[in-house]
Amino acid sequence: MGIPTLISTSTASDSSSVDITSGIDSTYDEYMFVFTDINPATDNVNFTFQVNADGQSGFNETVTSTWFYAQHDEADSATNLAYDTTRDQAQGTSYQVLFGTTGNGADECGVGKLHLFNPASTTYVKHFYSRCAFYHNFDYSFDTFPAGYINTTSAIDEISFKMSSGNFDGVIQMYGIA
């Protein structure tokens, strides 16, 4: 992995979304988004992302993805490692879930990273992977592993992050990796 260079910091404060509409270009072959203390206003919601191809709007590019997780409950009585078909997409245009069913309590939030590769390419589709940890609304700790590709050969130049319902607080930093 190369050296990350901070490009921007976005702070959500009771925000419906964080849309990063500049800074994603051909300067870097890899972009990393770091999420810190993502806390939803609504209980039991998903933290998601979607992108726009250059010149497009609506954050509705076609995504193919997979989503699996590890979980452990606070009472130390239940664990699981599983593939979750409800959070993946097969050529879908919905926002992709990064972590889900997050609680909205003061001690419940999510953190993580999303890597987006070669978004300025006009030859290849755009691959991504993510790893996030969050506190579930039913007192479980989750470690999630979404990955896939955005099925467009157009350059990607915008990205949006939002909860599946309601507003959220938190910090999203965008880094370029040389």
Secondary structure, DSSP 8 states (H G I E B T S, - for coil): ---EEEEEEEEEEEESEEEE-SS-STT-SEEEEEEEEEEESSSSEEEEEEEEETT--SS---EEEEEEEEEEETTS--EEEEE-TTS--EEE-S-EEEEEEE--STT--EEEEEEEE-TT-SSS-EEEEEEEEEEBTTSEEEEEEEEEEE--SS-EEEEEEEESSS-EEEEEEEEEE-
